[in-house]
Amino acid sequence: MDAKKAAAALGRRGGLVKSEKKAAAVRENGKKGGRPKMSNFEIDVTKNGKPRKLRLVNDSGKQYGLYVVYPPDQSGQIVTARTRWQPEQDGGIPDLRFCAKKAGFEIV
């Protein structure tokens, strides 16, 4: 067994250990709201001269969706819509500036 596989096996076994110290840490993190959600990424853009925000959202924990955030209407409601063009899902975080250009937006 090579060193990398041995280290992975050792780490896996260590992660399976259940101790009162780990249980206490989990309870403490739970009081703080648990594991933080994946961040959304947002930039200011324009399309046809109209200001918008473009948001990259982690939809399901595995995939990212590209959304346009429109300014509030007369009632004060903010409208968010999924763009027609969506980033490729290759397991990484898509480059928001590249996504904006591919979807036809100009970065402010």
Secondary structure, 3 states (H helix, E strand, C coil): CCHHHHHHHHHHHHHHCCCHHHHHHHHHHHHCCCCCCCCCEEEEEEECCEEEEEEEEECCCCCEEEEEECCCCCCCCCCEEECCCCCCCCCCCCCHHHHHHHCCCEEC
